[in-house]
Amino acid sequence: MASTLTRIVRAGAWSLKWVPVIIVIALSIWAIYVYNVIFLVDIVDSWVFKVFFGVIFNVLAVLFAFSYFMTISCKIASPPEEYMFADELVPELRAATTIEELNNTLKNFATEAGVRVKTYDHHGNIRFCKHCQIIKPDRACHCSLCNRCVLKYDHHCVWVNNCVHYANYKAFILFLLYGVLWCLWGSATSLPTIIDVLRYAAHRAPIQVVAMFFAAGVFGVSMAILLFFHIYLIAKNLTTIESARPPILETGPNSKAFNLGCAQNFVQVFGTNPWLWPFPVFSSLGNGHHFPKTRTLQERYALLPCDDIQGCSSSDETDDLTSTEPYLNV
């Protein structure tokens, strides 16, 4: 009975996670219907404007839907196996009763496994996930909703029911961009109709067109604010978490650790092929766990010996190593 109830609760929680996605899809389908069937057919008189408005609106709708689908459907990129502990190291981890003992065990493992990590937690130790029992790659964080560590973790977005991270960050940015353009185009082309409604009391427009205009305005402004924020993050080569808690390197927090300049920062996310930039297909550079650092930092900040590749990341609040009791339950 208890197991059945647990399965029902889990199924309900899983279903609730998709409610925001269903809302976005339903509103998008409704907007496409209102614009094409009601606005263009019943209100716009000129066939030239019907075609012109309709083509641009529907192209933006397709690009928006494609980007949204790619953001949602992207498989979460988790740390590779070399960051995971072998079974023979579990007794050592279990026996660690102090921060120093645990950190020494982590350093020994990282050195023997050839794991390249360049960042500290806020205690000055190697970043370790006690949930996944792995050393966190640079810029990776543990997502409590997905219950796993995620490469170059930005945030978990309920509107896409997925983590926004290394593998789908480009698609997420394009989702915001095309969403803003789509809403802007729908609002701008229907604005004369709304003005006529406000100016002439006798003029009536279908209520759904008026509702679409205001809905497009609200969602457009909301997405534009988020888009401009992420454009700033791309320009600075930061994640949302790193913008609040700068990566911690050998000499302390450094928000410019990955800043290679706006052009190179953009290329890291969108890739080197300009033909792929407008499309939500993966073209980002790197592998998600090694990141080039600012030239002036290449020889200064090092936690473990490695080549030129270095990265850094913020740490989770759940990873505090403050207990004197055995840190791991393994």
Phi, psi and omega per residue, in radians:
M1 nan -0.787 -3.133
A2 -1.117 -0.717 3.135
S3 -1.149 -0.654 3.098
T4 -1.114 -0.770 3.116
L5 -1.103 -0.675 3.114
T6 -1.100 -0.745 3.116
R7 -1.110 -0.657 3.137
I8 -1.163 -0.745 3.130
V9 -1.113 -0.752 3.134
R10 -1.132 -0.703 3.110
A11 -1.124 -0.684 3.105
G12 -1.149 -0.733 3.114
A13 -1.122 -0.711 3.104
W14 -1.087 -0.720 -3.134
S15 -1.153 -0.686 -3.121
L16 -1.111 -0.527 -3.141
K17 -1.108 -0.436 -3.097
W18 -1.587 -0.081 -3.125
V19 -1.052 -0.844 3.105
P20 -1.033 -0.652 3.117
V21 -1.137 -0.752 3.118
I22 -1.089 -0.676 3.115
I23 -1.080 -0.804 3.138
V24 -1.081 -0.780 -3.127
I25 -1.131 -0.760 -3.127
A26 -1.115 -0.762 3.122
L27 -1.138 -0.640 3.136
S28 -1.157 -0.781 3.109
I29 -1.099 -0.732 3.113
W30 -1.094 -0.748 -3.142
A31 -1.113 -0.703 3.110
I32 -1.101 -0.727 3.111
Y33 -1.122 -0.843 -3.089
V34 -1.089 -0.781 -3.070
Y35 -1.176 -0.815 -3.045
N36 -1.384 -0.740 -3.018
V37 -1.544 -0.701 -3.071
I38 -1.655 -0.942 -3.048
F39 -1.198 -0.974 -3.077
L40 -1.190 -0.700 -3.076
V41 -1.341 -0.792 -2.995
D42 -1.636 -0.454 -3.002
I43 -1.890 -0.840 -3.114
V44 -1.279 2.215 -3.056
D45 -1.571 -0.762 -3.046
S46 -1.312 2.306 3.090
W47 -1.183 -0.524 3.086
V48 -1.091 -0.818 3.122
F49 -1.207 -0.614 3.086
K50 -0.996 -0.848 -3.104
V51 -1.206 -0.808 -3.099
F52 -1.074 -0.886 3.131
F53 -1.086 -0.770 -3.055
G54 -1.162 -0.718 -3.110
V55 -1.110 -0.875 -3.108
I56 -1.124 -0.746 -3.128
F57 -1.059 -0.782 -3.066
N58 -1.356 -0.520 3.033
V59 -1.129 -0.783 3.093
L60 -1.108 -0.632 3.118
A61 -1.125 -0.717 3.129
V62 -1.151 -0.782 3.128
L63 -1.115 -0.681 3.086
F64 -1.103 -0.823 -3.121
A65 -1.130 -0.703 3.136
F66 -1.102 -0.801 3.135
S67 -1.125 -0.705 3.132
Y68 -1.112 -0.780 3.129
F69 -1.085 -0.756 -3.120
M70 -1.163 -0.586 3.105
T71 -1.210 -0.729 -3.122
I72 -1.222 -0.800 -2.973
S73 -1.434 -0.149 -3.095
C74 -1.101 2.256 3.082
K75 -1.258 2.364 -3.109
I76 -1.137 2.260 3.118
A77 -1.488 1.953 -3.141
S78 -1.735 2.828 3.121
P79 -1.027 2.527 3.120
P80 -1.195 2.969 -2.998
E81 -1.117 -0.497 -3.077
E82 -1.130 -0.285 3.106
Y83 -1.511 -0.134 -3.104
M84 -1.598 2.598 -3.083
F85 -1.427 2.449 3.037
A86 -1.306 2.733 -3.086
D87 -1.047 -0.575 -3.085
E88 -1.211 -0.276 3.121
L89 -1.554 -0.178 -3.100
V90 -1.048 -0.772 3.106
P91 -1.022 -0.649 3.119
E92 -1.140 -0.720 3.119
L93 -1.155 -0.678 -3.132
R94 -1.167 -0.577 -3.080
A95 -1.379 -0.258 -3.104
A96 -1.165 2.139 -3.132
T97 -1.979 -0.150 3.125
T98 -2.263 2.865 3.109
I99 -1.072 -0.716 -3.100
E100 -1.115 -0.745 3.141
E101 -1.116 -0.768 3.136
L102 -1.120 -0.756 -3.111
N103 -1.143 -0.662 3.093
N104 -1.127 -0.704 3.095
T105 -1.103 -0.728 3.132
L106 -1.144 -0.705 3.137
K107 -1.129 -0.739 3.141
N108 -1.106 -0.756 3.123
F109 -1.103 -0.794 -3.102
A110 -1.091 -0.693 -3.137
T111 -1.175 -0.801 -3.108
E112 -1.189 -0.631 -3.113
A113 -1.459 -0.139 -3.107
G114 1.226 0.453 3.140
V115 -1.340 2.268 -3.122
R116 -1.722 1.866 3.052
V117 -2.292 2.470 -3.034
K118 -2.206 0.171 -3.026
T119 -2.169 2.703 3.134
Y120 -1.936 2.828 2.861
D121 -1.498 -3.083 -3.049
H122 -1.330 0.012 3.002
H123 -1.733 -0.022 -3.115
G124 1.490 0.350 -3.125
N125 -1.987 2.902 3.055
I126 -1.046 2.383 -3.122
R127 -1.276 2.128 -3.070
F128 -2.253 2.375 3.104
C129 -1.734 1.974 -3.123
K130 -1.319 -0.292 3.108
H131 -1.377 -0.828 -3.128
C132 -1.582 -0.204 -3.119
Q133 0.985 0.905 3.094
I134 -2.423 2.760 2.916
I135 -1.340 2.280 -3.111
K136 -1.306 2.211 2.991
P137 -1.095 2.801 3.109
D138 -0.985 2.312 3.087
R139 1.284 0.062 3.081
A140 -1.527 2.637 3.079
C141 -2.492 2.810 3.108
H142 -1.556 2.216 3.082
C143 -1.655 2.034 -3.101
S144 -1.207 -0.487 3.136
L145 -1.300 -0.677 3.118
C146 -1.584 -0.207 3.112
N147 1.007 0.824 3.073
R148 -2.797 2.810 3.036
C149 -1.440 2.467 -3.008
V150 -2.208 2.337 -3.115
L151 -1.226 2.379 -3.119
K152 0.710 1.069 -3.060
Y153 -1.260 2.221 3.072
D154 -1.757 -1.035 3.069
H155 -2.971 2.885 3.021
H156 -1.714 2.112 -3.069
C157 -1.799 2.083 -3.124
V158 -1.216 -0.403 -3.105
W159 -1.326 -0.248 3.045
V160 -2.078 -0.020 -3.136
N161 0.857 0.810 -3.111
N162 -2.789 2.826 3.025
C163 -1.397 2.341 2.986
V164 -1.545 2.033 -2.991
H165 -2.681 -2.873 -3.066
Y166 -0.888 -0.768 -2.981
A167 -1.352 -0.431 -3.088
N168 -2.233 0.265 -3.096
Y169 -1.138 -0.711 3.103
K170 -1.074 -0.787 3.130
A171 -1.094 -0.639 3.124
F172 -1.149 -0.736 3.119
I173 -1.105 -0.745 3.128
L174 -1.194 -0.589 3.045
F175 -1.030 -0.781 3.097
L176 -1.168 -0.772 -3.102
L177 -1.069 -0.904 -3.117
Y178 -1.214 -0.513 3.059
G179 -1.135 -0.741 3.111
V180 -1.132 -0.820 -3.141
L181 -1.105 -0.696 3.138
W182 -1.106 -0.842 3.114
C183 -1.113 -0.717 -3.136
L184 -1.099 -0.752 -3.140
W185 -1.155 -0.749 3.116
G186 -1.098 -0.718 3.134
S187 -1.223 -0.757 -3.077
A188 -1.139 -0.740 -3.086
T189 -1.312 -0.446 3.105
S190 -1.633 -0.079 -3.117
L191 -1.036 -0.754 3.111
P192 -0.993 -0.638 3.109
T193 -1.136 -0.726 3.137
I194 -1.164 -0.665 3.108
I195 -1.098 -0.746 3.111
D196 -1.072 -0.661 3.119
V197 -1.118 -0.712 -3.120
L198 -1.322 -0.561 -3.064
R199 -1.423 -0.683 -3.064
Y200 -2.038 1.982 -3.104
A201 -1.077 -0.524 -3.099
A202 -1.331 -0.316 -3.105
H203 -1.410 2.291 -3.139
R204 -2.172 2.378 3.060
A205 -2.065 2.627 3.082
P206 -0.929 2.352 -3.072
I207 -1.037 -0.534 -3.119
Q208 -1.193 -0.558 3.092
V209 -1.195 -0.723 3.091
V210 -1.101 -0.772 3.126
A211 -1.106 -0.690 3.123
M212 -1.110 -0.691 -3.141
F213 -1.046 -0.860 -3.102
F214 -1.250 -0.633 3.097
A215 -1.122 -0.735 3.111
A216 -1.102 -0.655 3.114
G217 -1.142 -0.781 -3.115
V218 -1.137 -0.884 -3.115
F219 -1.189 -0.627 3.129
G220 -1.107 -0.781 3.130
V221 -1.143 -0.729 -3.139
S222 -1.077 -0.818 -3.137
M223 -1.210 -0.570 3.125
A224 -1.124 -0.721 3.105
I225 -1.060 -0.804 3.131
L226 -1.156 -0.667 3.125
L227 -1.107 -0.812 -3.136
F228 -1.101 -0.625 3.097
F229 -1.124 -0.739 -3.126
H230 -1.310 -0.485 3.001
I231 -1.096 -0.717 3.066
Y232 -1.073 -0.750 3.141
L233 -1.113 -0.709 3.109
I234 -1.112 -0.751 -3.136
A235 -1.068 -0.558 -3.123
K236 -1.711 -0.078 -3.080
N237 0.983 0.986 3.118
L238 -2.225 2.734 2.918
T239 -1.701 2.983 3.114
T240 -1.036 -0.735 3.123
I241 -1.132 -0.760 -3.119
E242 -1.170 -0.450 3.092
S243 -1.206 -0.461 3.106
A244 -1.624 -0.639 3.131
R245 -2.285 1.725 -3.063
P246 -1.008 2.619 3.079
P247 -0.994 2.495 -3.120
I248 -1.815 1.996 3.106
L249 -1.813 -2.902 -3.041
E250 -1.068 -0.644 -3.099
T251 -1.668 0.102 3.115
G252 2.084 -3.012 -3.124
P253 -1.049 2.422 -3.133
N254 -2.582 1.822 -3.107
S255 -1.294 -0.174 -3.123
K256 -1.836 0.284 -3.049
A257 -1.039 -0.601 -3.074
F258 -1.909 0.039 -3.037
N259 -1.301 1.807 -3.127
L260 -1.714 0.098 -3.020
G261 1.829 2.619 -3.026
C262 -0.963 -0.774 -3.082
A263 -1.116 -0.844 -3.130
Q264 -1.211 -0.590 3.078
N265 -1.115 -0.711 3.100
F266 -1.116 -0.751 -3.116
V267 -1.129 -0.581 3.107
Q268 -1.041 -0.607 -3.111
V269 -1.532 -0.760 -3.002
F270 -1.729 -0.214 3.106
G271 1.576 -3.140 -3.057
T272 -1.703 -0.127 -3.125
N273 -1.697 1.852 -3.104
P274 -1.063 -0.448 -3.127
W275 -1.176 -0.375 -3.134
L276 -1.654 -0.185 -3.086
W277 -1.002 -0.726 -3.076
P278 -1.343 -0.103 -3.012
F279 -1.996 2.474 -3.063
P280 -1.414 0.877 3.025
V281 -1.845 2.555 -3.042
F282 -1.140 2.193 3.093
S283 -2.553 0.236 -3.128
S284 -1.175 2.693 -3.123
L285 -1.505 2.767 3.019
G286 1.529 -2.970 -3.110
N287 -2.106 0.053 3.072
G288 1.585 -0.203 3.111
H289 -2.273 -0.055 2.972
H290 -2.178 2.278 -3.084
F291 -2.336 2.383 3.049
P292 -1.180 2.572 -3.126
K293 -1.980 2.965 3.096
T294 -0.967 2.392 -3.039
R295 -0.917 -0.727 -3.076
T296 -1.214 -0.221 -3.117
L297 -1.771 -0.046 -2.953
Q298 -1.111 -0.514 -3.139
E299 -1.872 -0.144 -3.036
R300 -1.563 -0.744 -3.004
Y301 -1.806 1.938 3.105
A302 -2.592 2.204 3.053
L303 -1.619 -0.721 3.101
L304 -2.290 2.662 3.130
P305 -1.074 2.401 3.066
C306 -2.853 -3.049 3.134
D307 -1.448 -2.625 -3.086
D308 -1.291 -0.297 -3.035
I309 -1.404 2.272 -3.127
Q310 -2.611 2.681 3.089
G311 -2.601 -3.100 3.064
C312 -2.769 2.970 -3.080
S313 -2.815 2.847 3.021
S314 -1.483 2.879 -3.096
S315 -1.940 2.738 3.110
D316 -1.385 2.572 3.067
E317 -1.138 -0.441 -3.097
T318 -1.343 -0.064 -3.051
D319 -1.756 0.351 3.137
D320 -1.054 2.265 3.126
L321 -1.845 1.230 -3.036
T322 -1.986 -0.166 -3.059
S323 -1.448 2.546 3.041
T324 -1.628 -0.057 3.058
E325 -1.409 2.851 3.067
P326 -0.894 2.235 -2.978
Y327 -1.292 -0.550 -3.043
L328 -1.907 2.524 2.974
N329 -1.859 1.419 -3.074
V330 -2.165 nan nan
